[in-house]
């Protein structure tokens, strides 16, 4: 800060004191050994999730059908191709996606068939095939621009290309193998169509999670009136609400309205709990607010259970009694009373939802008109230009997706060349292991590599023992392969290592079904899996995409988005209109996306073995709290926005312009490591205070002051003072001196604190 600018030159004692003060706050570089230990724990961790045995049974049945038919009608080689298509298509349906599962299964099967046929056409010449493999792998890596499901399915097509080109002997059989692979995907799609299990189940879960998140928020507000709220469940519910026109015709009505209800309840409960603009901090008013918050949590939980299960839910009578407002004895006054009345009105809609759901989802949501629109999701054909634009945006050197695509292409090609030169069979296992474990970020890539190796060792050992004990038998091995794939699907969400264990057993049984002895396959698979995992890990070291250097940019994006959201809310006060409300909603969604991008980057950066640049751990944490405070202040203000024909506050327009301008400039300053300045905001707030209109809108001004305090907290968090700059240079000088001293006394190493 400016009050420190004229300090005298630092003495060694001051340097030592300042070093002790600032070193613990550093986002310290995680040592590689500690990072790898965390990777091992993450790769072998068991995720606590709900198993879906019926889905696994249906998918395993699809694999069993194609294996049985092709074994009976054709040969084990064709059965292996059909099993590959059915397995890949079935695995794709377990990914987190809101599109119909039958479309995902069919798309995965067809894309895998195309990749295998094109791969066979180029397999005659090594150079041609390597070029095709590099281009296809790069395209598969860029598919992550369209989402994780697209990236995973695309990586599967690379694996299919490497495996099945060894099976046919000419173009005709290659086309037949591609056909049976597509048949495997078609079989899975038909089974999904004929035997739907929990149709709309994922959408119901997403909506129920959003309502449950707001219920949990209300409970926490009882004890902490300024508790933070993670909007991720609301973002997920909004993503799930997007449907294609065909989906819109069959979607249960109950999935249409409650998401908006959760969005409207959240700012109201925050306003009611806040002691500055809502219920008083102590006394009967605070007790009444706690009662309403408790009733809110109970009713929203009941609505969440109702939506998740598709059955009517019962609400405790005591919670309903709390909603009855006694005009004569109501203890809440002013804005707190307005918030309570609004909350009671919204909870009445929630009660209708909780009591009107039927098991088949035929009931309508009373609060939503039939003519209401829906969030449009493009169909598969109209998705093509959207994907092209997304890929084009990622075609830059600093993009994590682009760098992942380059790594994927290089590792797949290099792994294939190395593995084919080794005196081992099935050289394609090495590039397959690399392709299937690689992800755009460091931690997931390393964790999946460890998990794949551990799962492969366990699965291969288990399957080898069974094969050795039973001897060659194609029918028995086919049945065991189906059992293994069913267990793999069942455990697919509990951890990659445990699912991979049965996937490895499935491959061993599949190869045994084709007549290959375990002595030829097991040692090769273990060695080549180890090679592929090592190449994937090494690729991230050679050509990384670290998130740590990107943190200031992510923080700046969030700051600018929050500033636009706060300004949009203020403009809704200055000129209440439907247009400004739409702008406010759009700015809120952009702010949430920027916050999610920051949180994801920060979580990744904390696990990266790379030295921090630009932000320390304390600075990042304090900056995050400040921006959450700015967003919370805007949210509180949003809950009081007047209706389109309501009272206007023209003085809010000047403050909105100042806020948006200062936050946009501050975002540039944060990226370039300069101290932000809030001169325009302070001037506009003082002008608002001096006008007579400021006295007629005390609540709005109070919330504007909360926004200014949040900006000041942000400036305090990220500002680099002269003292800190001197400490950094002095610390580096101290390290050099310590290293020289260590060399002089013969120790060879210097002990120092790494900031």
C-alpha positions in Angstrom: 0.0 0.0 0.0 1.0 3.7 -0.4 1.6 4.2 3.3 4.6 1.8 3.0 6.1 3.4 -0.1 8.5 5.6 1.9 10.1 3.0 4.2 13.9 3.0 4.5 16.1 0.3 3.1 15.4 -3.1 4.7 17.9 -4.4 7.3 18.8 -8.1 7.5 16.6 -8.4 10.7 13.7 -6.8 8.9 14.2 -9.2 6.0 14.2 -12.2 8.3 11.0 -11.0 10.1 9.3 -10.4 6.7 10.4 -13.7 5.4 8.9 -15.5 8.4 5.7 -13.6 7.8 5.2 -14.2 4.1 6.8 -17.6 3.5 4.0 -19.7 5.0 1.5 -18.0 2.7 3.2 -19.3 -0.4 1.4 -21.7 -2.7 4.4 -23.9 -2.3 5.5 -26.1 -5.1 4.4 -29.6 -4.3 7.5 -32.0 -4.4 7.2 -34.7 -7.0 7.4 -37.4 -4.4 4.5 -35.9 -2.4 2.6 -35.3 -5.6 3.0 -38.9 -6.7 1.9 -40.1 -3.3 -1.3 -38.1 -3.7 -1.7 -39.5 -7.2 -1.4 -43.1 -5.9 -4.0 -42.4 -3.2 -6.3 -40.8 -5.7 -5.9 -43.6 -8.2 -6.7 -46.3 -5.7 -9.5 -44.4 -3.8 -12.9 -46.0 -3.6 -15.6 -43.5 -4.5 -18.7 -43.5 -2.4 -21.4 -43.6 -5.0 -24.7 -45.4 -5.7 -24.2 -48.6 -7.7 -26.5 -49.3 -10.6 -26.6 -53.1 -11.1 -29.6 -53.0 -13.4 -27.9 -50.7 -15.8 -24.8 -52.9 -15.6 -26.9 -56.0 -16.2 -28.6 -54.6 -19.3 -25.3 -53.5 -20.8 -23.6 -56.8 -20.0 -26.6 -58.5 -21.7 -25.8 -56.6 -24.8 -22.2 -57.9 -24.8 -23.5 -61.4 -24.1 -25.9 -61.3 -27.1 -23.3 -60.2 -29.6 -20.7 -62.6 -28.3 -23.1 -65.6 -28.3 -24.5 -64.9 -31.8 -21.2 -64.3 -33.5 -19.6 -67.3 -31.8 -22.5 -69.5 -32.9 -22.9 -68.0 -36.5 -19.3 -67.0 -37.4 -16.1 -67.3 -35.5 -14.2 -66.3 -32.3 -12.4 -63.5 -34.2 -15.7 -61.9 -35.2 -17.0 -62.4 -31.7 -14.0 -60.4 -30.4 -14.8 -57.5 -32.8 -18.5 -57.6 -31.9 -17.6 -57.7 -28.1 -15.3 -54.7 -28.6 -18.1 -52.6 -30.2 -20.7 -53.7 -27.6 -18.3 -53.0 -24.7 -17.2 -49.6 -25.9 -20.8 -48.5 -26.7 -22.0 -49.8 -23.2 -19.2 -47.9 -21.5 -20.1 -44.7 -23.3 -23.6 -44.8 -21.8 -22.2 -44.6 -18.3 -20.6 -41.2 -18.9 -22.1 -38.1 -17.5 -24.3 -36.8 -20.3 -27.8 -35.6 -20.7 -28.4 -36.9 -24.2 -30.4 -40.1 -24.7 -28.3 -43.1 -23.9 -29.3 -44.9 -27.0 -28.0 -42.1 -29.2 -24.7 -42.2 -27.3 -24.4 -46.0 -27.6 -25.2 -45.9 -31.4 -22.8 -43.1 -32.0 -20.0 -44.8 -30.1 -20.5 -48.0 -32.0 -20.6 -46.3 -35.4 -17.5 -44.1 -34.7 -15.6 -47.2 -33.5 -16.5 -49.1 -36.7 -15.4 -46.2 -38.9 -12.0 -45.9 -37.1 -11.3 -49.6 -37.3 -12.1 -49.8 -41.0 -10.1 -46.7 -41.9 -7.2 -48.0 -39.8 -7.2 -51.3 -41.6 -7.1 -49.6 -45.0 -3.9 -47.8 -43.9 -2.3 -50.7 -42.0 -0.5 -52.1 -45.0 2.1 -49.4 -44.9 3.7 -48.5 -41.6 4.4 -44.8 -42.5 0.8 -44.4 -43.7 -0.7 -46.0 -40.6 1.5 -43.9 -38.3 0.4 -40.8 -40.0 -3.2 -41.8 -39.8 -2.8 -42.8 -36.1 -1.2 -39.4 -35.3 -4.0 -37.4 -37.1 -6.8 -39.5 -35.5 -5.2 -39.3 -32.1 -4.9 -35.5 -32.4 -8.5 -35.3 -33.4 -9.5 -37.4 -30.5 -7.6 -35.1 -28.1 -9.3 -32.1 -29.6 -12.7 -33.7 -29.0 -12.3 -32.7 -25.4 -13.3 -29.2 -26.5 -16.8 -30.6 -26.9 -16.9 -32.2 -23.4 -15.5 -35.1 -21.5 -17.9 -37.6 -23.0 -16.8 -36.8 -26.5 -13.2 -37.0 -25.5 -13.5 -40.4 -23.8 -15.5 -41.9 -26.7 -13.0 -40.5 -29.2 -10.1 -42.0 -27.2 -11.9 -45.3 -27.4 -12.0 -45.2 -31.2 -8.2 -44.9 -31.2 -8.0 -48.0 -29.1 -10.4 -49.8 -31.4 -8.3 -48.8 -34.4 -5.2 -50.3 -32.8 -6.8 -53.6 -31.8 -9.0 -54.7 -34.7 -6.7 -54.0 -37.6 -4.9 -57.2 -36.6 -8.0 -59.4 -37.1 -9.0 -59.2 -40.8 -6.9 -60.4 -43.7 -8.4 -58.3 -46.6 -10.7 -55.4 -47.3 -13.9 -57.6 -47.4 -13.3 -59.1 -43.9 -12.3 -55.6 -42.6 -15.6 -54.3 -43.7 -17.4 -57.2 -42.0 -15.5 -56.6 -38.8 -16.5 -53.0 -38.9 -20.1 -54.1 -39.4 -20.1 -56.4 -36.4 -18.6 -53.6 -34.3 -21.4 -51.3 -35.3 -23.8 -54.2 -34.6 -22.5 -54.2 -31.0 -23.4 -50.5 -30.6 -26.8 -51.1 -32.3 -27.5 -53.9 -29.9 -26.9 -51.7 -26.9 -29.1 -49.0 -28.3 -31.9 -51.4 -29.0 -31.7 -52.8 -25.4 -31.9 -49.2 -24.0 -35.0 -48.6 -26.2 -36.7 -51.8 -25.2 -35.8 -51.9 -21.5 -35.5 -48.3 -20.2 -34.2 -48.2 -16.6 -34.8 -45.0 -14.6 -35.6 -43.0 -17.7 -34.9 -39.4 -17.0 -33.2 -40.7 -13.8 -30.0 -38.5 -14.3 -32.1 -35.4 -14.9 -34.2 -36.1 -11.8 -31.0 -36.6 -9.7 -29.6 -33.3 -11.0 -32.7 -31.3 -10.2 -33.1 -33.0 -6.8 -29.5 -32.2 -6.0 -30.1 -28.6 -6.8 -33.1 -28.4 -4.4 -31.1 -30.3 -1.7 -28.2 -27.9 -2.1 -30.5 -24.9 -1.4 -32.0 -26.8 1.6 -28.5 -27.4 3.0 -27.7 -23.7 2.4 -30.8 -22.7 4.4 -29.7 -24.9 7.3 -26.2 -23.4 7.4 -27.7 -19.9 7.3 -29.4 -20.7 10.6 -26.0 -20.8 12.3 -23.9 -18.7 10.0 -25.8 -15.8 8.3 -23.0 -15.2 5.8 -22.4 -18.8 4.9 -21.1 -19.4 1.3 -23.0 -21.2 -1.4 -21.5 -23.4 -4.1 -23.7 -22.9 -7.2 -22.4 -26.0 -8.9 -25.6 -28.0 -8.3 -27.6 -25.2 -9.8 -25.3 -25.1 -12.8 -25.6 -28.9 -13.3 -29.3 -28.7 -13.0 -29.4 -26.0 -15.7 -27.2 -28.1 -17.9 -29.5 -31.1 -17.4 -32.6 -28.9 -18.2 -31.4 -28.4 -21.8 -33.3 -30.8 -24.1 -33.7 -31.5 -27.7 -37.2 -30.9 -29.3 -37.8 -34.7 -29.2 -36.9 -34.8 -25.5 -39.1 -31.9 -24.7 -42.1 -33.8 -25.9 -41.5 -36.7 -23.5 -40.0 -34.9 -20.5 -42.0 -35.3 -17.3 -43.6 -31.9 -16.4 -42.2 -32.1 -12.9 -38.7 -31.6 -14.3 -39.6 -28.2 -15.8 -40.3 -25.8 -13.0 -38.5 -26.6 -9.7 -35.1 -25.5 -11.0 -36.3 -21.9 -11.3 -37.9 -22.2 -7.9 -34.5 -23.1 -6.3 -32.9 -20.2 -8.1 -35.5 -17.8 -6.7 -35.4 -19.2 -3.1 -31.7 -18.9 -2.8 -31.3 -15.1 -2.7 -34.4 -14.8 -0.5 -33.1 -17.0 2.2 -29.8 -15.2 2.1 -31.5 -11.9 2.5 -33.6 -13.1 5.3 -30.6 -14.4 7.2 -28.2 -11.5 6.6 -28.2 -9.2 9.7 -27.4 -6.1 7.6 -30.4 -6.2 5.3 -32.6 -8.9 6.8 -33.5 -10.2 10.3 -31.8 -8.6 13.3 -28.8 -10.4 14.7 -30.5 -11.2 18.0 -34.0 -11.3 19.5 -37.4 -12.6 18.4 -36.7 -11.6 14.8 -33.7 -13.8 14.6 -35.6 -16.7 16.2 -38.4 -16.2 13.6 -35.9 -16.2 10.8 -34.4 -19.5 12.0 -37.8 -21.1 12.1 -38.4 -20.1 8.5 -35.0 -21.3 7.4 -35.6 -24.6 9.1 -39.0 -25.0 7.4 -37.4 -24.1 4.1 -34.8 -26.8 4.4 -37.4 -29.4 5.4 -39.8 -28.5 2.5 -37.0 -28.4 -0.1 -35.7 -31.8 1.1 -39.2 -33.2 0.7 -39.4 -31.8 -2.8 -36.0 -33.2 -3.7 -37.0 -36.7 -2.5 -40.3 -36.4 -4.4 -38.6 -35.6 -7.6 -35.8 -38.1 -7.2 -38.1 -41.0 -6.5 -41.1 -39.9 -8.6 -43.5 -40.3 -5.6 -45.5 -37.9 -3.5 -43.6 -36.7 -0.4 -44.8 -36.0 3.1 -43.8 -32.7 4.8 -43.7 -32.4 8.6 -46.8 -30.6 9.8 -44.7 -28.3 12.0 -42.9 -27.0 8.9 -46.2 -26.1 7.3 -47.4 -24.4 10.4 -44.3 -22.1 10.4 -45.4 -20.7 7.0 -48.6 -19.3 8.5 -48.0 -15.5 8.8 -49.8 -13.8 11.7 -50.3 -10.2 10.6 -50.8 -9.0 14.2 -47.9 -10.8 15.9 -45.3 -11.0 13.1 -42.0 -9.9 14.6 -40.2 -9.3 11.4 -40.3 -5.8 9.9 -39.2 -3.9 6.9 -37.0 -5.7 4.3 -36.8 -8.8 6.6 -40.6 -9.1 6.5 -40.7 -8.6 2.8 -38.2 -11.4 2.4 -40.2 -13.7 4.8 -43.5 -13.1 2.8 -41.7 -13.8 -0.5 -40.2 -16.9 1.0 -43.6 -18.2 2.2 -45.0 -17.6 -1.3 -42.1 -19.6 -2.9 -42.4 -22.4 -0.4 -46.0 -22.7 -1.2 -45.0 -23.6 -4.7 -42.5 -26.1 -3.3 -45.2 -27.7 -1.3 -47.3 -28.2 -4.4 -44.4 -29.9 -6.1 -43.7 -32.1 -3.1 -47.3 -33.3 -2.9 -48.2 -33.6 -6.6 -45.4 -35.9 -8.0 -46.6 -39.3 -9.2 -44.6 -42.4 -9.8 -44.9 -42.0 -13.6 -44.2 -38.3 -13.5 -47.6 -37.4 -15.1 -48.5 -34.6 -12.8 -48.0 -31.0 -13.8 -46.2 -28.4 -11.9 -48.8 -25.8 -11.0 -46.5 -22.9 -11.0 -45.3 -23.4 -14.6 -47.6 -22.6 -17.6 -47.8 -25.2 -20.4 -46.7 -22.6 -22.9 -43.4 -22.0 -21.1 -40.3 -22.5 -23.2 -37.4 -24.8 -22.5 -33.6 -24.7 -22.8 -32.8 -25.9 -26.3 -30.0 -28.5 -26.8 -28.9 -29.0 -30.4 -29.6 -32.3 -32.1 -26.6 -34.5 -33.1 -26.6 -33.1 -36.6 -26.9 -29.5 -35.5 -24.2 -30.1 -33.0 -21.6 -30.3 -35.7 -21.0 -26.6 -36.2 -21.1 -26.1 -32.4 -18.3 -28.6 -32.0 -16.3 -27.1 -34.9 -16.5 -23.6 -33.2 -15.4 -25.1 -29.9 -12.5 -26.9 -31.4 -11.5 -23.7 -33.3 -11.4 -21.8 -30.0 -9.0 -24.3 -28.5 -6.5 -24.3 -31.4 -3.9 -22.2 -29.7 -0.6 -23.0 -28.1 -1.6 -22.2 -24.5 -4.9 -24.2 -24.6 -4.9 -27.3 -22.3 -7.0 -29.2 -24.9 -4.6 -28.4 -27.7 -1.6 -29.5 -25.7 -3.5 -32.7 -24.7 -4.1 -33.4 -28.3 -0.5 -33.0 -29.2 0.6 -35.2 -26.3 -2.0 -37.8 -27.3 -0.8 -37.9 -31.0 2.9 -38.1 -30.0 2.5 -40.8 -27.3 0.1 -43.0 -29.4 2.5 -42.9 -32.4 5.7 -43.3 -30.4 4.2 -46.1 -28.2 3.1 -48.0 -31.3 6.6 -47.8 -32.8 8.4 -48.8 -29.6 6.0 -51.6 -28.8 6.2 -53.2 -32.3 10.0 -53.2 -32.1 10.0 -55.1 -28.8 10.1 -59.0 -28.8 6.5 -59.1 -27.4 3.2 -59.8 -29.0 0.2 -57.5 -29.0 2.3 -54.3 -29.3 -0.9 -52.2 -29.5 -1.5 -52.6 -25.8 1.1 -50.0 -25.0 -0.5 -47.1 -27.0 -3.9 -48.2 -25.9 -2.9 -47.9 -22.2 -1.5 -44.4 -22.9 -4.5 -43.2 -24.8 -7.0 -44.5 -22.3 -5.3 -42.9 -19.2 -4.3 -39.5 -20.7 -6.4 -36.5 -19.7 -5.9 -32.8 -20.2 -4.7 -32.3 -16.6 -1.7 -33.6 -14.7 -3.4 -35.2 -11.7 -6.0 -37.2 -13.6 -3.5 -38.5 -16.1 -1.1 -39.8 -13.4 -3.9 -41.1 -11.1 -5.4 -43.1 -14.0 -2.0 -44.4 -15.1 -1.4 -45.8 -11.5 -5.0 -47.1 -11.4 -4.7 -48.8 -14.7 -1.5 -50.6 -13.8 -2.8 -51.7 -10.4 -6.1 -52.9 -11.9 -4.4 -54.6 -14.8 -2.1 -56.5 -12.5 -5.0 -57.7 -10.3 -7.3 -58.5 -13.2 -4.7 -60.3 -15.2 -3.6 -62.4 -12.2 -7.3 -63.3 -11.4 -8.1 -64.2 -15.0 -4.9 -66.1 -15.6 -5.5 -68.3 -12.6 -9.0 -69.2 -13.9 -7.7 -69.8 -17.5 -4.9 -72.0 -16.2 -7.3 -74.0 -14.1 -10.0 -74.5 -16.7 -8.0 -75.1 -19.9 -9.1 -73.9 -23.4 -12.9 -73.6 -23.8 -14.3 -70.8 -26.0 -17.8 -71.0 -24.7 -16.8 -70.9 -21.0 -14.3 -68.1 -21.7 -17.1 -66.2 -23.5 -19.4 -66.6 -20.5 -16.6 -65.4 -18.1 -15.9 -62.4 -20.3 -19.6 -61.4 -20.0 -19.4 -61.8 -16.2 -16.3 -59.7 -16.1 -17.7 -56.9 -18.2 -20.8 -56.9 -16.0 -18.7 -56.4 -12.9 -16.7 -53.8 -14.7 -19.8 -51.8 -15.5 -21.1 -52.2 -12.0 -17.9 -50.7 -10.5 -17.3 -48.1 -13.2 -18.2 -45.2 -10.9 -16.5 -46.5 -7.7 -13.0 -46.0 -9.0 -11.0 -46.6 -12.2 -8.7 -49.2 -10.7 -11.5 -51.5 -9.6 -13.3 -51.2 -12.9 -10.1 -51.7 -14.8 -9.4 -54.9 -12.8 -12.4 -56.7 -14.4 -11.8 -55.0 -17.8 -8.3 -56.6 -17.8 -9.9 -60.0 -16.9 -12.4 -59.4 -19.7 -9.6 -59.0 -22.3 -7.8 -62.1 -21.0 -10.9 -64.2 -21.4 -11.6 -62.6 -24.8 -8.2 -63.6 -26.1 -8.5 -67.0 -24.5 -11.8 -67.4 -26.4 -9.9 -66.7 -29.5 -7.5 -69.6 -28.8 -4.4 -67.7 -27.5 -2.6 -69.2 -24.6 -2.2 -67.2 -21.4 1.6 -67.7 -21.5 1.6 -65.5 -24.6 -0.8 -62.8 -23.5 -0.4 -62.2 -19.7 3.3 -61.2 -19.5 3.0 -59.1 -22.7 0.0 -57.2 -21.4 1.6 -56.4 -18.1 4.8 -55.2 -19.6 3.2 -53.1 -22.3 0.7 -51.6 -19.9 3.6 -50.4 -17.8 5.3 -49.0 -20.9 2.1 -47.2 -22.0 1.5 -45.7 -18.5 5.1 -44.5 -18.3 4.9 -42.8 -21.7 1.7 -41.0 -20.7 3.4 -39.8 -17.5 6.5 -38.7 -19.3 4.6 -36.8 -22.0 3.0 -34.6 -19.3 6.5 -33.7 -18.0 7.9 -33.0 -21.4 4.9 -31.0 -22.7 2.7 -30.0 -19.7 -0.3 -27.7 -19.4 0.0 -26.4 -15.9 -2.8 -24.5 -14.3 -0.6 -22.7 -11.8 0.5 -19.9 -14.2 -3.1 -19.4 -15.4 -4.5 -18.6 -11.9 -4.2 -14.8 -12.2 -6.0 -14.9 -15.5 -8.8 -17.1 -14.1 -9.1 -14.7 -11.1 -9.3 -11.8 -13.5 -12.0 -13.4 -15.6 -14.1 -14.1 -12.4 -13.6 -10.5 -11.2 -14.7 -9.0 -14.6 -17.8 -11.4 -14.7 -18.7 -10.5 -11.1 -18.4 -6.8 -11.9 -20.8 -7.2 -14.9 -23.3 -9.1 -12.8 -23.3 -6.6 -10.0 -23.7 -3.7 -12.5 -26.6 -5.5 -14.2 -28.3 -5.8 -10.8 -27.8 -2.1 -10.2 -29.2 -1.2 -13.6 -32.3 -3.2 -12.8 -32.8 -0.8 -9.9 -32.1 2.2 -12.0 -34.6 1.2 -14.7 -36.8 -1.8 -13.8 -37.6 -3.6 -17.0 -37.8 -7.1 -18.5 -34.7 -6.4 -20.6 -32.6 -5.5 -17.6 -33.8 -8.6 -15.8 -32.8 -10.8 -18.7 -29.4 -9.0 -18.8 -29.0 -9.7 -15.0 -29.8 -13.4 -15.5 -27.3 -13.7 -18.4 -24.6 -11.9 -16.3 -25.3 -14.2 -13.3 -24.8 -17.3 -15.5 -21.5 -15.9 -16.9 -20.3 -15.2 -13.3 -21.0 -18.7 -12.3 -19.1 -20.1 -15.2 -16.1 -17.9 -14.4 -16.2 -19.0 -10.8 -16.3 -22.6 -11.7 -13.3 -22.2 -14.1 -11.4 -20.5 -11.2 -12.2 -23.2 -8.7 -11.3 -26.0 -11.1 -8.0 -24.2 -12.0 -7.2 -23.6 -8.3 -7.9 -27.2 -7.3 -5.6 -28.5 -10.0 -2.9 -26.0 -9.2 -2.7 -27.1 -5.6 -1.8 -30.7 -6.7 0.7 -29.7 -9.4 4.5 -30.1 -8.7 5.3 -26.7 -10.1 6.4 -23.5 -8.6 3.7 -20.9 -8.1 3.7 -17.7 -10.2 1.8 -14.5 -9.4 -0.5 -15.7 -6.6 0.4 -17.1 -3.2 -1.9 -19.5 -1.4 -3.1 -16.8 1.1 -3.6 -14.3 -1.7 -5.6 -16.8 -3.7 -7.8 -17.7 -0.7 -8.4 -14.1 0.3 -9.1 -13.1 -3.3 -11.6 -15.9 -3.6 -13.4 -14.9 -0.4 -13.5 -11.3 -1.6 -15.0 -12.2 -4.9 -17.5 -14.5 -3.2 -18.5 -11.5 -1.0 -18.9 -9.3 -4.1 -21.2 -11.9 -5.7 -23.1 -12.4 -2.5 -23.7 -8.7 -2.1 -25.1 -8.6 -5.7 -27.3 -11.6 -4.9 -28.7 -9.9 -1.8 -29.5 -6.8 -3.9 -31.0 -9.0 -6.6 -33.6 -10.3 -4.1 -35.1 -6.8 -3.8 -35.1 -5.8 -7.5 -38.3 -4.0 -8.2 -40.8 -5.3 -10.7 -41.0 -3.9 -14.2 -43.6 -1.3 -13.1 -42.0 -0.7 -9.7 -40.1 2.1 -8.2 -36.8 3.1 -9.9 -33.5 4.3 -8.4 -31.8 6.5 -11.0 -28.8 7.1 -8.8 -27.9 3.4 -9.1 -27.0 3.9 -12.8 -23.9 5.9 -12.1 -22.7 3.5 -9.5 -23.3 0.6 -11.9 -21.2 2.3 -14.6 -18.4 3.0 -12.2 -18.4 -0.5 -10.8 -18.3 -2.2 -14.3 -15.5 0.1 -15.5 -13.3 -0.3 -12.4 -13.7 -4.1 -12.3 -12.9 -4.4 -16.0 -9.7 -2.3 -15.5 -8.9 -4.2 -12.3 -9.1 -7.5 -14.2 -6.4 -6.2 -16.6 -4.3 -5.1 -13.6 -4.6 -8.5 -11.9 -3.4 -10.2 -15.1 -0.4 -7.9 -15.3 0.3 -8.0 -11.5 -0.6 -4.4 -10.8 -2.5 -3.1 -7.9 -6.3 -2.5 -8.7 -7.8 0.9 -8.0 -11.5 1.7 -7.1 -11.5 5.5 -7.6 -14.6 5.6 -9.8 -16.5 3.4 -7.3 -15.6 5.5 -4.3 -16.5 8.7 -6.2 -19.9 7.3 -7.3 -20.7 6.0 -3.8 -19.9 9.4 -2.3 -22.1 11.2 -4.9 -24.9 8.8 -4.1 -24.6 9.5 -0.3 -24.7 13.2 -0.9 -27.9 13.2 -2.8 -31.3 13.2 -1.1 -32.2 10.1 -3.1 -29.6 8.2 -1.1 -31.6 8.7 2.1 -34.7 7.3 0.4 -32.9 4.0 -0.5 -31.0 3.0 2.6 -31.2 -0.8 1.9 -29.9 -0.4 -1.7 -27.1 1.9 -0.6 -26.1 -0.5 2.2 -25.8 -3.3 -0.2 -23.7 -1.1 -2.5 -21.4 -0.4 0.4 -21.1 -4.1 0.9 -19.9 -4.4 -2.7 -17.3 -1.7 -2.2 -16.0 -3.4 0.9 -15.6 -6.6 -1.0 -13.6 -4.8 -3.7 -11.4 -3.3 -1.0 -10.8 -6.8 0.4 -9.8 -8.0 -3.1 -7.3 -5.1 -3.4 -5.8 -6.0 -0.1 -5.5 -9.6 -1.1 -3.7 -9.2 -4.4 -1.8 -5.9 -4.0 1.9 -6.2 -4.1 3.5 -3.7 -1.6 7.1 -2.4 -1.9 7.9 -4.4 1.3 6.8 -7.7 -0.4 8.8 -6.9 -3.5 11.9 -6.2 -1.5 11.3 -9.4 0.5 11.2 -11.4 -2.7 14.5 -10.0 -4.0 16.1 -10.3 -0.6 15.1 -13.9 -0.3 16.6 -14.8 -3.6 19.8 -13.0 -2.6 19.9 -14.9 0.7 19.6 -18.2 -1.2 22.6 -17.4 -3.4 24.6 -16.4 -0.3 23.6 -19.6 1.4 24.6 -21.7 -1.6 28.0 -20.0 -1.8 28.6 -20.5 1.9 27.7 -24.2 1.6 30.1 -24.7 -1.2 32.8 -22.8 0.8 32.5 -25.1 3.9 32.4 -28.2 1.8 28.8 -29.3 2.7 27.8 -29.2 -0.9 24.1 -28.4 -0.1 22.4 -25.3 1.3 19.6 -25.5 3.7 17.1 -22.8 3.1 13.4 -22.2 3.2 11.8 -22.6 -0.2 9.1 -19.9 -0.6 
